[in-house]
Structures are given as structure tokens and as C-alpha cells.
Amino acid sequence: MCTYLKNMVGFTHSQLKNKSFDEVQKAFDKTMGWIDSFVFIDYEVVKGGKEKDEGSVTRAEESNSKRAGTELEQERIKKQKIDDDQEEAEMKKHMEIVVDEEEIAVDAIPLATKPPIIVDWKIIKEGKIGYLQIIRADGSSRKYSSMIKMLQNIDREDLETLWKLVKAKHGSSRPEEAYERMLWGDLKVMFEPDIESEQKYPLTPATITEILNKKLQADHWNEMCYQLLKLMTKLVKNPGSV
């Protein structure tokens, strides 16, 4: 069925790879339905003669109409395929295929310059402004005034470590203190998203943009990657759309 859909309809390998068997079956049956419903213009000519009944003209018109409808549907599918391919290519700009996370980590940040692991964090206030202080194993620390600034200066491993530390302190209970609640909410949406957390703690367009710039990492391109990136780009363009 996949071979037929690629040769006759124009589906790409990547499109078919991301479809379930039922979806492929449905597309195949739909295509065969077009073929079964196609009627040649001269189909109604009486076998062995040239005589036509009074309704032959009407039937020929119906046949022409069906053929025109089929051609329009094929054009629509072709256009939709082009649009889908363009959208998929746009999503893949925010995607990075990785085989081994340890290998990627070594390539991204040389071991000699990689900062020590994060061991603690604090919320400190200076006047009316709150800062997140990240403390590392060698005793060094750094303050960040926003999630955006932090994402620009730490890698995925640091972010995962920070989430483990925040989660160890608060678990699944929402903190009362405003700055800790913001940190907990943002990290929860990133690592343990659900409908409730997305409604209560939506990431700002600026934060989502920074995440997209960091690129989504996965071992292969699939439907889940596509839908996630599609949702994130939609939220950046129109924050109130979801």
C-alpha cells in the first residue's frame, strides 16, 4: 500500500513512516475509491453499435463532472502535500537528531571547560527584585534575573539537575513564595507537562523562543516531535491561541 501511495499519489517516505497502519489503509482505500468511481466518457456507448439512448448525454456530463472532481481533489492533495512538506521543513530547523546523549554533551561542551555540576539553588531578593542563584560543586555561583537569562547560560544537563533539586524540595506541591512558584512552574511545564500545569504555568513566548533556539533533541524525527514543535511555534506567534 505504501509503495502504491508513493508512486500514484505522491506521498513521501517520511509522511508514510509517521502514519499508523490504519491511517495508511484509510489513505489507500480513499485512493482506490477515486479509481473505482472514475467513468470514461464513452462508457455508455452501446456495445457493438453506435446508438445512444436519450440519457447518454446526461451520463457523459456526469462522467465529466466526476473526472473534473477527481482532478480537483488530486490538485488539492498535491497542494496540501507541498504545504505539509514546507511546514515540516520549518519544524526541522528547531530539531537536532542525536544518537548518544553523552557523545553530544562532549561535542557541545569540552570536558575541560564544562562547569561543575549544580548542587544547590536559592531565591535571593535585592530590594524589590528577585534573583535565582545557582550554586555549583566548586562553590562558584551565579545570579539570574529571569528564566530567559538562565537558559542562555546553562545546558540541558544543568537544567535537568536543577529540576531534580527543585522537585526534591517541593515535590508536586506548588510553592507559596512567588519566585519559587515561578521557577517550579516553568520547570514542571518543561519536564512534566500536563493539561493542568500548562493552563496554570504557560511559558512566555520569549522562553519558548529560547527553547526553540536551543533545539529539540531526539534520536529520530517522528510525529510527536512534529506536533510539539508545531505547538511551540504556534504559541510564539499567537500566545493566546492554545
BELKA-V479965 format. One line per field, one symbol per residue. psi: psi as a letter, one per 30 degrees, with the letter a starting at -180 (. if undefined). Layout:
psi->???
This chain:
psi->eeeeeeeefgkleeeeegkleeeeeeeeeeeeeeeefkklegefkkkglgkklfgeeeeeeeeeeeeeeeeeeeeeeeeeeeeeeeeeeeeffgkjkkekeeeeeeeejkeffkllkkfllljkkjbfkkkkkkklfgfllkkkfleeeeffglaeeeeeeeeeeeeeefbgkklekeeeeeeeeeeeeefikleeeeeeikkleeeeeeeeefkkklflkaeeeeeeeeeeeeeeeifgf.
